[in-house]
Amino acid sequence: MSKGLRKGLTSYGDAGFSLFLRKAFIKAMGYSDDALERPIVGITDTYSDYNPCHGNVPQLVEAVKRGVMLAGAMPMVFPTISIHESFAHPTSMYLRNLMAMDTEEMIRAQPMDAVVVIGGCDKTLPAQIMAAASVDLPTVVVPVGPMVVGHHKGEVLGACTDCRRLWAAHRAGEIDEAEIETVNGRLAPSVGTCMVMGTASTMACITEALGLSLPMSATVPAPHAERIRIAEASGKRAAEMAVSGSPRPSEILTASAFRNAQIVLQAIGGSTNGLIHLTAIANRTKERVDLETFDRIGREVPVLIDLKPSGQHYMEHFHHAGGMPKLMRELGDILDLDARTVGGTTLRDVAAAAEEVPGQDAIRARGNPIKPIGAMAVLRGNLAPRGAVIKHSAASPKLLQHTGRAVVFENVEDMAARIDDPDLDVTADDVLVLRNTGPVGAPGMPEAGYLPIPRKLARAGVKDMVRISDARMSGTAFGTIVLHIAPESAVGGPLALVRTGDRIRLDVEARRIDLLVGDEELASRRAALPSASRPDWAKRGYARLLHDTVLQADQGCDFDFMTGTGNDRGFVEEVPAIDGTDK
């Protein structure tokens, strides 16, 4: 197998000339022959002025390069798409698969023997891991890390759970314009990802649980020096993997690794988005994530991490309490501790080395969980024949068994136009229904599932209601919210049949979400649905690709043609040295 600069030569019909030309051009940047004979570690650069989550990427890139060179290999930095949750229109999820494709093709197209991918904001880590799984080149993942906490009037603040809580208070008239503007400057006091157990933190924890990053990578705050040292160590490890050619993602992303990740997802009170991303990653391998298995794990695994929105603490507290190694020690034999990691060790080794921090209460013992069962449940029923998800660890217990009248919004625009109308016919016992917000219908399955409490109810003191949709929800959000209803309404799923005034029954203990309307009436409504057609937004380019090929939420929302390992494309990498010797 070719290594370094000889790998994946440009096709000119003459391999010797291809290498000669490649060396001629790269020498224009001042590289020596010694440098060019080394194994190459590619390093993704996801920095962007539009991405404050990735604001520390330049420092991380330099640290990774330092680690690579200390280990005797050659670092080569290359850019990919950078996605930020609140800067991507219409939604970051719309672009996740594009970033995965970009990252995969740039790894394939350029000569490298191993790669370090640097990401953090919600969709970036899953996109990079999807790519790595498809290419199957030795890969180390470096999360950018969570931001540090903010403060306001003596209270600790975290983006974005407290963003939502305080904005809801502002909508209810409890916080005036001047104070909400002050809060706006204090919620995100540093670069890095949200410091609660949102999607970014969830995916960083899952990445460490999968064995794709070095110990403590998930939790070190973005501005801390330890984050830089982890990046350096990751570069060094990637250089070693570039020489050995192992372990590859296919050696790490086993059935045991995916089960471990599902256990951790439940135990940390993770984001519901994590299930979609983990499913998409598994679908790039020979493994699969089964919703029934995930729900069963949730019934058996307690929530042990006391973090918002399920608990009270923040990511830096999780870190100082011992981070993921300590959590894995507490989970113990629930996990497969013999699973391999990119560090060359097993999870058993990682857990054994966990720090014991006297008096910490961010990581609970199994005998003293924050919640006795896992964070999420999978629901079925005539509204969700292929499944729906609820994060019941962040829901109101009194609403987990509830029957109410449906108040239906056709789409996000309809909701925005009517939700604060003082004449809206709605009570606190109703069930808010939002449709046409799935992978196809929105497009891109936005985080619109956190329907706001209608203003007139919020001002009357209502804090939570049952809300259901085919959309997603930020992992930072709190509420009794049913998400990911599959199949979605835009492709004829049962959510398209709901009418205002219908009765809907939610029973989380029974794992059911049902529309209490007779089969004959539902058949009549289905017959009256308009025939599907490609909307104007999907007439060309990437939008058309997404509309025509995106899978449903229960399948991970990847493109239907991207599932499978994708590492069997038959490229020939053995090429002779230009002087005729085998270097």
N, C-alpha and C positions, 0 to 999 in steps of 0.2 A: 504494500500500500504506500503510495507516494506521501511525502510529508512536506510541510513548509511551503515554500514558493513553488514547488513542482506540482502542487495539488490543484486539480480542477483547472487545467490550462484552457485559455481561450482557443476556440477552434479556428485555426487558419489552414488546416490540412497538413501542417508540418509541426510536430510537437517540439522539436528542437528549436525552431524559429520562434514558436510561441513563448518558450521559456526565455530565450535570448531577448525578445522584445519586452517581456514583462520586467526582466532585470534592468534593461536599459532605462525604462521609464521610472521605475521605483528608485533607481540611483539618482535620478534628478532631484529627489528629496534629500539626498545626502547620506543615504544608507551605505554602510560598508559591506564588503563581501562576508565578513564575519557575522554581521547582523542578519544578513539574508540567508545564511546557511542554518539558522536556528529554527526550531519548531515555532509555529506561529499561534498565538492566542488572540482571537478576535474579541473585541470589547465593544458592545453596543453603546452608543451615545444617544440618550433619549432626552437630552436637555432641550428646553424651549422656553422662550420668554412667555409663552402662554401656559406654562406648566409650573406653578410654584411648588407643587408637590415634589418635583424633580429639581428643585433649586440647588441641591447639593451634588448633583450628578458630576459637574466638572471636577470637584474634589475627589469624588469616588473613582472617576476614570483615572485620575493621576495616581491614586493609591493602588488601584488594580494594576496599572502599568508598572509601578514600582515593584509590586509583588512578582509579577511575571518576569521582570528583568533580574530580580534577585535570585530567581530560580533558574536563570540561564536561557529563557525563551524570549521570543520577540513579540511584543504587544502591537496590535494593529487596531486602531479605533475606527469605527464606522457608524454613521448615523442611521437611525430608522425613524419611523413615525413616532411622535410623542402625543399622547392623548391625556387631556385633563378633564376630570368629571364635569366641572362647571363651565368649561370653555368650549365644549364640543357640541355642535348643533347637528342634528336635533337631539342627539344623546351620544354619550361615549360608547355605549353598547353597539350602536350603529357602525362604529369604526373598529371594534375589537378584531373582527375577522380580517379586516384590511391590514391592521398592524401585524396580525399573526402571519399573513401571507407575505408582507413586506420583510419581516424578520426572517422567516423561513428561506425566502429566495435570496436574501443578501448573505445569509450563512452559506447557502449552497453555492452561490455565484463566486464567492471570493475565497482565496486560499487561507484556510485556518485549520489547525489540528485540534483545537478546543475553543470554546467560546464562553465568555462571561457576559451574561445579560443583566442589565441594571434597570430596574423598574420599580414601581410602587403604586402610583395612582390606579384606581380601581380596576381598569381593564387592561393595564399594561402587563402586569405579571402573568395573568392567564394567557394573554396573547403570546408572550414570549415563551411560556412553557408549552403551549400548543405547538409553536414553531419548533422548539427543541425536540419535542417528542417525535415530530414528523421527520426531522433531519437525522436524529439519532447520532449526533456528534457529542463527544464529552462536553458537558455544560455545567457551569456553576452559576447559580442565581444570586444576585446581590440586591436585596430590597433597599430602597432609599431610606426607610425608617420613618417612624411617626414624629410629628412635631411635638414640641413641649406644650404643657398646659398654659392656658391664659387665666387671668383673674379679673373679677369685676365686683366691687363692693364687698370684698372679703370672701367671695365665692370662687371656687375653682371652675374654670370653663373649659369645654372641649368642643372642637369642631368634629362632627356637625350635629351631635345629639343636642347640645345646648343651643346651637343655631336654631334648630327646629322648635325647641321648647320656648325659647325667648321670642322667636318670631310669632309663635302661636299666642303668647302673652300680649305681644304688640297688636295682633289682629283682634284680640279680645278687649283691647283698650286698657290693658293693665300697665303697659310701658309706652311712654310717649315718644315722639319722633326724635327728640334730642338724645334720650337715653339709648334708643335702639341704634342710633348712629355711633354713640360711644362704644356700645357693645360690639358693633361691627368691626371696630379697630382692635378688639381685644380677643376675639374668638380664635384667631389663627396667628399666634405670636412668632412663629418661625417657619422656615421651609420644612417640608416633610408631609407625610400623609396624615389623615385625621387620626387623632390620638385616642379615639374610642374604638370599640370593636365594630367598626364599619367594614366595608368590603375590602379596603386596602389592607387593614390590619389582619382581617380574616385570611386573605390570600397569602400574606407573608407568613402567618402561622401554618397554613396548609402547606406552603412550600417547604418550610422546615420539617414538618411532619412527614412529607413525602421523601425527605432525604436529599433534596436538591440544593440546599444551602447549608452553610456552616452553622454550628451551634450559636445561638443568641442572635442570629441574623434578623429574626422577625421583630425583635422588641427594642433594640438599642435606638434611642431617640436620634433623629436625623442630624442635629447639630453637635452631637457628642463625639469626642475624639475616638471613642471605642468603635463607632461606625466606620471611621476611616481605617482603623486597624483591621477590622473585619474585611473591608474591601481589599486591603493589601494581602491578607492571608488567603482570600479567595483567588486573587491573581496568582499567588504562589502555587496554590493547589491546582489551578487550571493548567499551569505550566507543567506540573507533574503529570497530569492527565493527558496533556498533549503528547508527551513522550510515550506513555504507556498505552494510550488509546482506550483507557478504561478508568472508571465505569462510564458506560454510555447510558442515556436516559432509559433505554429498553431494559437495562440491567437493574435499574432502580425503581421504575414505575411498574411494579408488579401488582398482583391482586392484593397482596398483604399491604403494600404501600397505600393503595387506594382505600382499603378498609381503615387503615390507621388515620388517613386524612379525614374520612367521614366521622370517625370517633372524635377526633380533635375538633372538627367543625361543630359537633354537638356540645362538646365539653367547654368550649370557649364562649358559647353564646354567640356564634358567628353569624355573619350576614347570610340571608337567604340567597343572595347573589352567588355565594360560594358554591352552592349546590349546582347551579347552572355552569359555572366555570369548571368545576371539578368533573362534571359530566362531559364537557367539551374536551378537556384534557384527556380523560380516559378514552374517549372515542378516537383520539389520534393514536392510540395504542391498540393492542389486542384485548385489553380489559374493558369492562363496562361498569357503570354505576347504576345499580338497581334501586328504584325508589322504595320498594317494599323493604329491602335490606336496610336502606338508610333510615326508614321509619322505625324499624325494629331496633337498630342501634340507638335511636333516640329514646326508646322506652327503657333502655338498659344503662345508658351512660348519663351520669349527672352533669350539670353545669358546675364547673369548679372554678371558673375565673370570674371574679367579682369586678366586672367592668361595665361601664355604660355601653349600650342602653339596658342590658339585663341586670346590671349591678350598679356600683357606685364609683369605682376607681377608673384610672386612665392607663394608657399603654406604658408610660414611664414607671408607674407603680408595679405593673406586671413585670417589667424588666428588672427592676430593683429587687423584686421578690424571688427572682431566679429564672424568669423567662420560660421558654418552651422546654428546656431540659428538666426544670423542676415540675412542670405540668406533666411531662411524660413519666417522671418518677412517680408522681401521685396516681396516674392512670395505671401504671404497673402492668400487670399481666392482661389487662383489657386490650392492650396494644400487642402487636407482634414486634417485640423488641429486637428480634434478629434481623429485621429489615435493614438493608444496606443504605449508606449515605455517601454523598460525594466526597466526604472527608476521609473515606477509606475505612471508616469504623461502622458500627451498627448503632441503632437507636439505644440498645442496651448500654453501650459504652457512653453515649451522650447522657442518658438518664443517670448513670452511676456517678458521673462527674458533676451533677447539678449542685449548685450552692444551696446550703441550708441557711436561711435568713431568719434569725430569731424575731418573733413578734409580727412577721408580715401576715397580712390577711387578704392579699389580692389573689393568692392561689390557695384554694381550700383543699383540705384532705377529703378523700372519698367518703369518709364518715361524717363530714360536715359540709355538704355541698351548698351552693347558693340556691340551686334548684335541684330537686330530687331526680328529675329526668332531663333529657337533652333539650336543646334550645328549640328544635324544629320538629314539626309533624307534617306528614304527607296526608292530604285529604283526597278522598274519592267521592263519587256521587254523580247524580245526573247532570250537575253543573260542571263537573270536572272528570270526565271518564278516563282521561289519561293522567290525571293528577293535578293537585294544587298544593301550595306550601303555606304554612303559617309559622311565624316565629312566636310561639306561645310563651317563651320566656320573657318576651318584651310586651306582652299583651295584658289586658285587664282580666283577672281571673273570673270576674262575674259575667263576662261576655263570652267565655269559651263555650258555653252552651246557651244559644240564643236563637230565637225565631223573631223575625221582624219583616216589616213591609219594605219592598224594594223601592228605592228612589234612583232612577236610571239616568246616567249621563252617556250620551252617544260617543263622545271622544273628549280629548283634553280641552279643546276649544269650547265645547258645550259646557263642560264643568266650570271653566274659568268664567264663562258668561253668566252662569246661574248660581254658583255656589254661595255667593254673598248677597243674593237677592233677598230682601226682607220678606218678599211674598212667596219664597220657595216653600212648598208644602213638604215639611220635613220635621220629624221629632227625634229625640235622642234614641228612641227605641227602633228607629228605621235602620235599614241596611243600605248604605251607599254603594252603588254599582257603577263601575266605569268600564266601558268596553272600547274596542278598536285601539288598544294600546299594547298589543303583543308584538312579536318579532316582525310580522308583516304589516300589521294594521297601523302602526304609529307614524313612521317605521322605526325599527330598532329597539322596540321594547323599552321605553323610557322608564325612569324611576318616578312614575306618576301614581304608583299604587298607594302612596301616602296621601290619600285625598284629605284636604284640609277639613276640619270641622266647620260646617256652615257658620258664618259669622254670627248670626243671631243666636245660635246655640252656644258658640264659644263665649259670647258675652253673657250668657245665662249660666256659665260655669261648667258646661259640658267639656270634658277633657278627652274622651274616647268614644268611638262608635265602631260597630262592625262595618268594615269596608272590604269590598271584593273587586278584583279586576284581573285582566290578563297581562297586566304590567308588572314591573319589578318595583322594589322599594330599597332605598338606601339602608345599609346595615346599621346606620346611625339612628334610625327612626324607632319610635316607640308606638305601639298601638295594636289593636285587635284587627289585623289586616290579612286577608287571604289573597295570595299572589300566584302568578305563573299559571293561571287556569289554562289547561290544555285539553283539547286544542283551542286556540284563541278564536275570538268572535269573527275576525276578518276572514278566516278560512272556513266559516260555517260552524264553529264550535257552539255548544249550548248557550253560552253567554249571550250570543246574538238573539236568543229567543226571549230573554227576560223583558218584562214590561213593568213600568211603574205601577205599584199596587200589588204585584205578586208577592207571595210570602216565600221567604228563604230561611232555611234552617241550618245553623252551624252547630255541629257537635264534635268538638275536638277530641274528646275522649273516645268517641266512636269512629273518629277519623272520617267524618262525613260533611259534605256541603251539598245541599239539595234544594232545588227549586220545587216548591210544593204546588205544582200544576200537573194536571192529568196528561197521560201520554197522547191521547187523541188531540187535545188542544195544542200540545207541543208539535205534533206532526203537522197540524194545520198551519201553525206559525212558520214551521220550516219550509213548507211548500210555498209560502208567500215571500220568502227571502229573495232579494234580487240576485241575479246571476253574477258570479264573480268576474271582474275584468281588471286589467292592469291599470292602476291609477296614474294620474299625470306625473306625480313625483317619481315614478319608476319607469319612465320611458327610455332612459339611456344610462350608460355608464355604470358606476358602482351601485347606484340605487336600483337599477334593473337587475343586476346580479344578485343583490340581496333579496329583493322581492321574489325572484323566481327560484332561488335555491336555498334560502335560510330554513333551518329546521326549527321545530317547536321547542318550547322551554324544557320539556321533559327529555329532549334529546341534546340539550346543551346550546342550541341556537347557533351552531356552526353551519357552514355551507354543506349541503348534502354530498358534494364531490370532494370534500376535504377530510372526511373521516377515514380511518385506517392509518397505518404507520407512515405511508408516503415515502419510505426510504429505499424503495426498490426501483429507482428510475433508470438504473443501468448505465450511469456515467462511468467511463473508463478513467481511472486515476493513475494507473501505472504508466509513467512516461520516462524516457531515457534522459540522462544528463546530457547537456549539449556537447560535452567533450567525449561522449561515448562511454564514460565510466558510470558505474552504478553508485551514485552518492547517496 
